[in-house]
């Protein structure tokens, strides 16, 4: 393995039709900051600050293709006409700072919050959502055809809003992930059973989005390496999913893992912020559930740097397309090693919540590593309406 020098780590890189100024991407991780489903000035300023801080691309998350796919009232719903000028404000601000702008598009499926959407959740099969204590209605052919078109319309809106890339949310137990996973997809028709059938919805969505935007925008797919629990998607099938996505024309894959409704901390690792999670809940049933069963239902997973790297190496050997690694990236020297192993892009979320200018400071040699600790208090803050770094505020005595 040839060592990667600083110049290579921060060199421009191709992503589909784009050339990013460096390999660093602000990962698609929900920020909040969208009261009433509309991006606020705070969200504009946050992504502007990350762009100014040196990333090659920043990702706005999470945008649902429709209002029935929301898990919070303060998430972006792409079926609201008023959302377009607010999204354009973000892309304009990011472009002024020299970075590219991506938007993460998905649908929550069976763990959409009925108190937010006003309707019963839908999903691949009738499987209990233990996180939201709900059972979805299985989607029929009409639902599925409509869903594919919603993704296509959302892609067109993303292009109109000035985004350079779309991140398709096919992981973490969201709708496409629910169809891919044998745990939530128990169908016996041509949408379930074999992996080929379970991949059908993701394939149809990919094709519809590509037709909608052509080659103007990069389309990256965020996918699970593993669901993180017995009975879920495992690495062998994930590798086949990656191969299929390469054949279907995805411009890159973001390699992640975890299933929010089953193992919410698998994707983040580290401390479980029970206090912040409890305080952020407005529904009594969820408060009581967290108080009584939180430490049983929300399993902790130990943090280590680049915790998805071992599994990601398997996918790296299986495909030739660009790959983006996410999860636990902290030290510049370790990131250089990841690039030397053949990973084209590096995605960070929590470090850039704490230090939006981290990339510039690393490039200038002012710091070797992020001082972010895996306390995950920022995750608990999402329930309050806007993510923020509680650790930084505590250090500053606020």
PADO-765362 format. One record per residue (C-alpha): residue in three letters; x, y, z; residue number from 1. Coordinates in Angstrom, 2 decimals. Layout:
REM PADO-765362
<'ALA' <X Y Z> NUM>
...
***
This chain:
REM PADO-765362
<'UNK' <0.00 0.00 0.00> 1>
<'UNK' <1.54 3.29 -1.13> 2>
<'UNK' <1.33 6.07 1.46> 3>
<'UNK' <-0.87 9.05 0.51> 4>
<'UNK' <0.66 12.47 0.97> 5>
<'UNK' <-1.22 15.60 1.96> 6>
<'UNK' <-1.42 16.80 -1.65> 7>
<'UNK' <-3.17 13.60 -2.77> 8>
<'UNK' <-5.54 13.57 0.21> 9>
<'UNK' <-6.78 17.06 -0.63> 10>
<'UNK' <-6.57 16.76 -4.43> 11>
<'UNK' <-9.59 17.18 -6.72> 12>
<'UNK' <-11.58 14.01 -7.43> 13>
<'UNK' <-14.16 13.01 -10.04> 14>
<'UNK' <-17.70 12.09 -9.02> 15>
<'UNK' <-19.81 11.33 -12.07> 16>
<'UNK' <-20.16 14.63 -13.98> 17>
<'UNK' <-18.58 16.57 -11.10> 18>
<'UNK' <-15.06 17.41 -10.11> 19>
<'UNK' <-14.92 18.01 -6.37> 20>
<'UNK' <-12.10 20.16 -5.04> 21>
<'UNK' <-11.10 17.43 -2.58> 22>
<'UNK' <-12.15 14.05 -1.21> 23>
<'UNK' <-14.02 15.33 1.85> 24>
<'UNK' <-17.82 15.21 2.03> 25>
<'UNK' <-20.15 16.35 4.77> 26>
<'UNK' <-22.13 13.15 5.25> 27>
<'UNK' <-25.89 13.03 4.89> 28>
<'UNK' <-26.89 13.12 8.57> 29>
<'UNK' <-30.11 14.81 9.69> 30>
<'UNK' <-29.56 18.37 10.89> 31>
<'UNK' <-33.08 19.36 11.96> 32>
<'UNK' <-33.40 23.10 11.30> 33>
<'UNK' <-36.49 22.71 9.09> 34>
<'UNK' <-39.49 23.98 11.09> 35>
<'UNK' <-42.70 23.15 9.27> 36>
<'UNK' <-40.69 21.11 6.76> 37>
<'UNK' <-38.94 24.14 5.27> 38>
<'UNK' <-35.17 24.77 5.43> 39>
<'UNK' <-34.42 27.62 7.83> 40>
<'UNK' <-31.79 30.34 7.64> 41>
<'UNK' <-29.87 28.33 10.26> 42>
<'UNK' <-29.68 25.38 7.86> 43>
<'UNK' <-28.44 27.67 5.08> 44>
<'UNK' <-25.78 29.14 7.38> 45>
<'UNK' <-24.68 25.71 8.61> 46>
<'UNK' <-24.02 24.28 5.14> 47>
<'UNK' <-22.44 27.57 4.10> 48>
<'UNK' <-20.05 27.29 7.05> 49>
<'UNK' <-19.13 23.69 6.19> 50>
<'UNK' <-18.48 24.70 2.57> 51>
<'UNK' <-16.36 27.62 3.75> 52>
<'UNK' <-14.58 25.17 6.05> 53>
<'UNK' <-13.13 23.31 3.09> 54>
<'UNK' <-15.21 20.24 2.15> 55>
<'UNK' <-15.50 19.22 -1.48> 56>
<'UNK' <-19.23 18.59 -1.10> 57>
<'UNK' <-21.84 18.99 1.62> 58>
<'UNK' <-25.01 16.87 1.86> 59>
<'UNK' <-28.39 18.20 3.01> 60>
<'UNK' <-30.34 15.52 4.87> 61>
<'UNK' <-32.96 14.06 5.22> 62>
<'UNK' <-35.45 15.04 2.48> 63>
<'UNK' <-38.53 12.85 2.10> 64>
<'UNK' <-40.02 12.41 -1.34> 65>
<'UNK' <-43.43 13.08 0.23> 66>
<'UNK' <-45.02 14.18 3.48> 67>
<'UNK' <-46.06 10.62 4.37> 68>
<'UNK' <-42.40 9.63 4.63> 69>
<'UNK' <-41.45 11.88 7.54> 70>
<'UNK' <-40.21 10.83 10.98> 71>
<'UNK' <-40.14 14.40 12.35> 72>
<'UNK' <-42.22 17.48 11.66> 73>
<'UNK' <-38.99 19.44 11.16> 74>
<'UNK' <-37.81 17.43 8.15> 75>
<'UNK' <-37.84 18.52 4.53> 76>
<'UNK' <-40.85 17.30 2.55> 77>
<'UNK' <-40.17 17.59 -1.16> 78>
<'UNK' <-43.86 17.74 -2.07> 79>
<'UNK' <-44.19 21.24 -0.61> 80>
<'UNK' <-43.85 23.92 -3.36> 81>
<'UNK' <-42.43 26.43 -0.86> 82>
<'UNK' <-39.38 24.23 -0.32> 83>
<'UNK' <-37.75 25.10 -3.66> 84>
<'UNK' <-36.58 28.68 -2.95> 85>
<'UNK' <-35.29 27.63 0.47> 86>
<'UNK' <-33.25 24.81 -1.09> 87>
<'UNK' <-31.95 27.23 -3.72> 88>
<'UNK' <-30.72 29.47 -0.90> 89>
<'UNK' <-28.61 26.56 0.36> 90>
<'UNK' <-27.11 25.62 -3.00> 91>
<'UNK' <-26.32 29.25 -3.83> 92>
<'UNK' <-24.56 29.71 -0.49> 93>
<'UNK' <-22.56 26.50 -0.86> 94>
<'UNK' <-21.53 27.30 -4.43> 95>
<'UNK' <-20.34 30.75 -3.43> 96>
<'UNK' <-17.91 29.03 -1.07> 97>
<'UNK' <-16.56 26.77 -3.83> 98>
<'UNK' <-18.11 23.45 -2.76> 99>
<'UNK' <-20.66 21.16 -4.41> 100>
<'UNK' <-24.09 20.55 -2.88> 101>
<'UNK' <-25.87 17.20 -2.55> 102>
<'UNK' <-29.27 16.34 -1.14> 103>
<'UNK' <-30.20 13.05 0.51> 104>
<'UNK' <-33.55 11.78 -0.78> 105>
<'UNK' <-35.59 8.97 0.73> 106>
<'UNK' <-38.79 7.81 2.41> 107>
<'UNK' <-39.10 6.45 5.95> 108>
<'UNK' <-41.53 3.67 5.03> 109>
<'UNK' <-42.68 1.68 8.04> 110>
<'UNK' <-41.17 3.97 10.66> 111>
<'UNK' <-42.74 7.18 9.39> 112>
<'UNK' <-44.36 8.91 12.38> 113>
<'UNK' <-48.16 8.84 12.14> 114>
<'UNK' <-48.46 11.81 14.51> 115>
<'UNK' <-46.52 13.82 11.91> 116>
<'UNK' <-47.87 12.39 8.65> 117>
<'UNK' <-51.48 11.91 9.69> 118>
<'UNK' <-51.67 8.49 8.03> 119>
<'UNK' <-50.75 4.89 8.69> 120>
<'UNK' <-47.16 4.03 7.69> 121>
<'UNK' <-46.61 1.77 4.72> 122>
<'UNK' <-43.80 -0.66 4.08> 123>
<'UNK' <-42.66 -3.80 2.34> 124>
<'UNK' <-44.52 -6.15 4.70> 125>
<'UNK' <-46.65 -6.17 7.83> 126>
<'UNK' <-43.77 -6.16 10.38> 127>
<'UNK' <-43.88 -4.48 13.79> 128>
<'UNK' <-41.79 -1.34 14.07> 129>
<'UNK' <-40.54 -1.69 17.64> 130>
<'UNK' <-39.12 1.85 17.67> 131>
<'UNK' <-42.41 3.55 16.80> 132>
<'UNK' <-44.74 0.80 18.03> 133>
<'UNK' <-46.62 0.66 14.74> 134>
<'UNK' <-47.45 -1.91 12.08> 135>
<'UNK' <-47.43 -0.72 8.47> 136>
<'UNK' <-49.80 -1.61 5.68> 137>
<'UNK' <-47.98 -3.55 2.95> 138>
<'UNK' <-47.53 -1.53 -0.24> 139>
<'UNK' <-49.50 -2.65 -3.29> 140>
<'UNK' <-48.60 -2.25 -6.96> 141>
<'UNK' <-50.21 1.19 -7.12> 142>
<'UNK' <-48.25 2.37 -4.08> 143>
<'UNK' <-44.99 1.13 -5.57> 144>
<'UNK' <-45.54 2.74 -8.97> 145>
<'UNK' <-46.45 6.00 -7.25> 146>
<'UNK' <-43.36 5.79 -5.03> 147>
<'UNK' <-41.03 5.41 -8.01> 148>
<'UNK' <-42.56 8.49 -9.60> 149>
<'UNK' <-42.19 10.45 -6.35> 150>
<'UNK' <-38.46 9.73 -6.33> 151>
<'UNK' <-38.24 10.88 -9.96> 152>
<'UNK' <-40.11 14.11 -9.19> 153>
<'UNK' <-37.86 14.74 -6.20> 154>
<'UNK' <-34.79 14.27 -8.40> 155>
<'UNK' <-36.12 16.84 -10.87> 156>
<'UNK' <-36.79 19.26 -8.01> 157>
<'UNK' <-33.24 18.73 -6.72> 158>
<'UNK' <-31.89 19.67 -10.13> 159>
<'UNK' <-34.14 22.74 -10.26> 160>
<'UNK' <-32.92 23.78 -6.81> 161>
<'UNK' <-29.33 23.78 -8.04> 162>
<'UNK' <-27.99 20.62 -6.41> 163>
<'UNK' <-25.00 18.94 -8.02> 164>
<'UNK' <-25.67 15.46 -6.64> 165>
<'UNK' <-28.37 13.27 -5.16> 166>
<'UNK' <-27.71 10.81 -2.37> 167>
<'UNK' <-30.30 8.06 -2.59> 168>
<'UNK' <-31.14 6.84 0.91> 169>
<'UNK' <-31.15 3.04 0.58> 170>
<'UNK' <-29.81 2.21 4.04> 171>
<'UNK' <-30.46 2.49 7.79> 172>
<'UNK' <-33.88 0.85 7.56> 173>
<'UNK' <-35.56 3.51 5.41> 174>
<'UNK' <-38.02 2.37 2.75> 175>
<'UNK' <-35.59 1.10 0.11> 176>
<'UNK' <-33.58 -0.59 2.85> 177>
<'UNK' <-36.79 -2.21 4.12> 178>
<'UNK' <-37.26 -3.81 0.72> 179>
<'UNK' <-33.63 -4.93 0.57> 180>
<'UNK' <-33.67 -6.46 4.06> 181>
<'UNK' <-35.06 -9.98 4.53> 182>
<'UNK' <-36.19 -8.91 8.01> 183>
<'UNK' <-38.73 -6.36 6.79> 184>
<'UNK' <-39.37 -7.78 3.33> 185>
<'UNK' <-41.36 -10.99 3.71> 186>
<'UNK' <-43.28 -10.68 0.48> 187>
<'UNK' <-43.97 -13.65 -1.75> 188>
<'UNK' <-44.55 -11.66 -4.96> 189>
<'UNK' <-41.93 -10.32 -7.41> 190>
<'UNK' <-40.95 -7.61 -4.89> 191>
<'UNK' <-39.75 -10.11 -2.28> 192>
<'UNK' <-38.05 -13.42 -1.66> 193>
<'UNK' <-34.86 -13.55 -3.71> 194>
<'UNK' <-32.29 -10.77 -3.48> 195>
<'UNK' <-33.02 -9.90 -7.11> 196>
<'UNK' <-36.67 -9.31 -6.20> 197>
<'UNK' <-35.80 -7.38 -3.04> 198>
<'UNK' <-33.55 -5.10 -5.12> 199>
<'UNK' <-36.31 -4.38 -7.64> 200>
<'UNK' <-37.64 -1.19 -6.00> 201>
<'UNK' <-34.17 0.31 -5.61> 202>
<'UNK' <-33.43 -0.55 -9.26> 203>
<'UNK' <-36.67 1.03 -10.49> 204>
<'UNK' <-36.07 4.16 -8.40> 205>
<'UNK' <-32.49 4.46 -9.69> 206>
<'UNK' <-33.62 4.18 -13.30> 207>
<'UNK' <-36.43 6.71 -12.83> 208>
<'UNK' <-34.14 9.22 -11.14> 209>
<'UNK' <-31.49 8.86 -13.84> 210>
<'UNK' <-34.12 9.38 -16.52> 211>
<'UNK' <-35.36 12.45 -14.65> 212>
<'UNK' <-31.99 14.21 -14.35> 213>
<'UNK' <-29.88 12.58 -17.06> 214>
<'UNK' <-26.16 13.08 -16.60> 215>
<'UNK' <-26.51 16.57 -15.11> 216>
<'UNK' <-26.35 15.37 -11.51> 217>
<'UNK' <-24.27 12.71 -9.84> 218>
<'UNK' <-26.34 9.98 -8.20> 219>
<'UNK' <-24.71 8.27 -5.23> 220>
<'UNK' <-26.39 5.52 -3.25> 221>
<'UNK' <-26.03 5.19 0.50> 222>
<'UNK' <-26.31 1.50 1.35> 223>
<'UNK' <-25.87 -0.87 4.26> 224>
<'UNK' <-22.94 -3.21 4.48> 225>
<'UNK' <-24.91 -4.99 7.20> 226>
<'UNK' <-28.21 -4.23 8.92> 227>
<'UNK' <-26.49 -5.00 12.22> 228>
<'UNK' <-28.73 -7.72 13.65> 229>
<'UNK' <-29.54 -11.37 13.06> 230>
<'UNK' <-32.02 -11.85 10.25> 231>
<'UNK' <-31.13 -8.63 8.47> 232>
<'UNK' <-29.06 -7.90 5.38> 233>
<'UNK' <-25.53 -9.29 5.67> 234>
<'UNK' <-22.28 -8.49 3.90> 235>
<'UNK' <-22.53 -11.21 1.25> 236>
<'UNK' <-25.84 -9.88 -0.05> 237>
<'UNK' <-24.70 -6.27 0.37> 238>
<'UNK' <-21.78 -7.02 -1.93> 239>
<'UNK' <-24.22 -8.25 -4.58> 240>
<'UNK' <-26.29 -5.09 -4.11> 241>
<'UNK' <-23.14 -3.03 -4.71> 242>
<'UNK' <-22.37 -4.95 -7.91> 243>
<'UNK' <-25.93 -4.40 -9.16> 244>
<'UNK' <-25.82 -0.68 -8.40> 245>
<'UNK' <-22.58 -0.38 -10.34> 246>
<'UNK' <-24.23 -2.03 -13.34> 247>
<'UNK' <-27.26 0.26 -12.97> 248>
<'UNK' <-25.10 3.36 -13.32> 249>
<'UNK' <-24.70 4.73 -9.81> 250>
<'UNK' <-21.84 7.23 -9.75> 251>
<'UNK' <-20.63 6.17 -6.29> 252>
<'UNK' <-21.67 4.24 -3.18> 253>
<'UNK' <-21.63 5.48 0.39> 254>
<'UNK' <-20.84 2.45 2.54> 255>
<'UNK' <-22.64 2.51 5.89> 256>
<'UNK' <-24.69 0.17 8.06> 257>
<'UNK' <-27.39 -0.16 10.67> 258>
<'UNK' <-31.17 -0.23 10.94> 259>
<'UNK' <-32.70 2.70 12.85> 260>
<'UNK' <-35.79 0.88 14.09> 261>
<'UNK' <-33.79 -2.12 15.37> 262>
<'UNK' <-30.22 -1.04 16.21> 263>
<'UNK' <-30.13 2.78 16.03> 264>
<'UNK' <-26.61 3.07 17.44> 265>
<'UNK' <-25.02 0.62 14.98> 266>
<'UNK' <-24.55 3.45 12.49> 267>
<'UNK' <-22.99 5.89 15.01> 268>
<'UNK' <-21.20 3.80 17.67> 269>
<'UNK' <-20.11 5.15 21.03> 270>
<'UNK' <-22.18 6.47 23.91> 271>
<'UNK' <-25.98 6.25 23.88> 272>
<'UNK' <-27.39 9.72 24.75> 273>
<'UNK' <-30.35 8.44 26.79> 274>
<'UNK' <-30.89 11.72 28.63> 275>
<'UNK' <-31.06 13.80 25.43> 276>
<'UNK' <-33.21 11.19 23.69> 277>
<'UNK' <-35.65 11.11 26.62> 278>
<'UNK' <-35.83 14.89 26.93> 279>
<'UNK' <-36.43 15.28 23.22> 280>
<'UNK' <-39.47 13.03 23.06> 281>
<'UNK' <-42.88 14.70 22.94> 282>
<'UNK' <-44.98 11.53 22.76> 283>
<'UNK' <-45.74 10.03 26.17> 284>
<'UNK' <-45.56 6.44 24.94> 285>
<'UNK' <-42.01 6.96 23.63> 286>
<'UNK' <-40.94 8.72 26.83> 287>
<'UNK' <-42.21 5.85 28.94> 288>
<'UNK' <-40.68 3.31 26.58> 289>
<'UNK' <-37.26 4.96 26.74> 290>
<'UNK' <-37.47 5.30 30.51> 291>
<'UNK' <-38.43 1.68 31.13> 292>
<'UNK' <-36.83 -0.19 28.24> 293>
<'UNK' <-34.38 2.23 26.64> 294>
<'UNK' <-31.23 0.50 27.84> 295>
<'UNK' <-32.59 -2.84 26.67> 296>
<'UNK' <-33.97 -1.76 23.29> 297>
<'UNK' <-31.18 0.68 22.34> 298>
<'UNK' <-28.06 -1.46 22.22> 299>
<'UNK' <-24.68 0.25 22.49> 300>
<'UNK' <-21.87 -0.49 20.02> 301>
<'UNK' <-18.24 0.39 20.86> 302>
<'UNK' <-16.61 3.17 18.85> 303>
<'UNK' <-13.40 2.73 16.92> 304>
<'UNK' <-11.95 4.72 14.06> 305>
<'UNK' <-13.31 3.86 10.59> 306>
<'UNK' <-15.54 1.17 12.06> 307>
<'UNK' <-17.05 0.19 8.67> 308>
<'UNK' <-13.66 -0.17 6.98> 309>
<'UNK' <-13.24 -3.92 7.42> 310>
<'UNK' <-16.55 -4.72 5.73> 311>
<'UNK' <-16.04 -1.97 3.14> 312>
<'UNK' <-12.82 -3.65 1.97> 313>
<'UNK' <-14.90 -6.59 0.76> 314>
<'UNK' <-17.00 -4.30 -1.42> 315>
<'UNK' <-13.88 -2.48 -2.64> 316>
<'UNK' <-12.60 -5.77 -4.06> 317>
<'UNK' <-15.94 -6.49 -5.74> 318>
<'UNK' <-16.52 -3.24 -7.68> 319>
<'UNK' <-14.49 -0.69 -9.62> 320>
<'UNK' <-16.76 2.33 -9.07> 321>
<'UNK' <-15.93 5.18 -6.66> 322>
<'UNK' <-16.62 4.38 -3.01> 323>
<'UNK' <-17.18 6.74 -0.10> 324>
<'UNK' <-16.39 5.57 3.42> 325>
<'UNK' <-18.31 6.97 6.38> 326>
<'UNK' <-18.20 6.26 10.11> 327>
<'UNK' <-15.59 7.14 12.69> 328>
<'UNK' <-13.13 9.08 10.55> 329>
<'UNK' <-11.12 11.28 12.92> 330>
<'UNK' <-7.34 11.43 12.17> 331>
<'UNK' <-5.85 12.88 8.99> 332>
<'UNK' <-3.17 10.16 8.87> 333>
<'UNK' <-5.78 7.42 9.15> 334>
<'UNK' <-7.89 9.03 6.42> 335>
<'UNK' <-4.81 9.00 4.19> 336>
<'UNK' <-4.50 5.26 4.83> 337>
<'UNK' <-8.15 4.78 3.86> 338>
<'UNK' <-7.54 6.61 0.56> 339>
<'UNK' <-4.41 4.52 -0.03> 340>
<'UNK' <-6.61 1.41 0.23> 341>
<'UNK' <-8.65 2.62 -2.72> 342>
<'UNK' <-11.52 4.57 -1.15> 343>
<'UNK' <-12.14 7.67 -3.22> 344>
<'UNK' <-14.16 9.85 -0.85> 345>
<'UNK' <-14.31 10.44 2.91> 346>
<'UNK' <-17.62 11.32 4.57> 347>
<'UNK' <-17.77 13.02 7.98> 348>
<'UNK' <-20.79 14.15 10.00> 349>
<'UNK' <-20.19 14.50 13.76> 350>
<'UNK' <-16.72 16.07 13.41> 351>
<'UNK' <-18.18 18.74 11.10> 352>
<'UNK' <-21.01 19.46 13.52> 353>
<'UNK' <-18.37 20.26 16.09> 354>
<'UNK' <-15.79 21.83 13.76> 355>
<'UNK' <-17.18 23.04 10.41> 356>
<'UNK' <-13.70 24.28 9.44> 357>
<'UNK' <-11.95 20.97 10.21> 358>
<'UNK' <-10.97 20.20 6.60> 359>
<'UNK' <-9.22 23.55 6.09> 360>
<'UNK' <-7.40 23.21 9.39> 361>
<'UNK' <-6.19 19.72 8.48> 362>
<'UNK' <-5.09 20.89 5.04> 363>
<'UNK' <-3.07 23.75 6.56> 364>
<'UNK' <-1.47 21.41 9.10> 365>
<'UNK' <-3.10 23.19 12.05> 366>
<'UNK' <-4.57 19.96 13.42> 367>
<'UNK' <-4.03 16.25 12.92> 368>
<'UNK' <-7.43 15.09 14.17> 369>
<'UNK' <-10.92 16.12 15.12> 370>
<'UNK' <-11.52 16.56 18.84> 371>
<'UNK' <-15.03 15.12 18.44> 372>
<'UNK' <-15.80 12.44 21.00> 373>
<'UNK' <-18.49 9.79 20.37> 374>
<'UNK' <-20.78 11.15 23.10> 375>
<'UNK' <-23.55 11.37 20.46> 376>
<'UNK' <-25.32 14.15 22.33> 377>
<'UNK' <-25.70 15.93 19.01> 378>
<'UNK' <-27.92 13.05 17.88> 379>
<'UNK' <-30.26 13.51 20.83> 380>
<'UNK' <-30.50 17.21 20.01> 381>
<'UNK' <-32.17 16.45 16.67> 382>
<'UNK' <-35.38 15.75 18.59> 383>
<'UNK' <-35.29 19.32 19.90> 384>
<'UNK' <-35.45 20.77 16.40> 385>
<'UNK' <-31.81 21.44 15.51> 386>
<'UNK' <-28.58 19.50 15.90> 387>
<'UNK' <-25.79 21.20 17.82> 388>
<'UNK' <-22.57 20.11 19.48> 389>
<'UNK' <-23.37 19.88 23.19> 390>
<'UNK' <-19.80 18.80 23.96> 391>
<'UNK' <-18.37 21.98 22.42> 392>
<'UNK' <-20.80 24.12 24.39> 393>
<'UNK' <-19.85 22.30 27.59> 394>
<'UNK' <-16.15 22.85 26.88> 395>
<'UNK' <-16.79 26.54 26.25> 396>
<'UNK' <-18.79 26.84 29.48> 397>
<'UNK' <-22.04 27.78 27.78> 398>
***
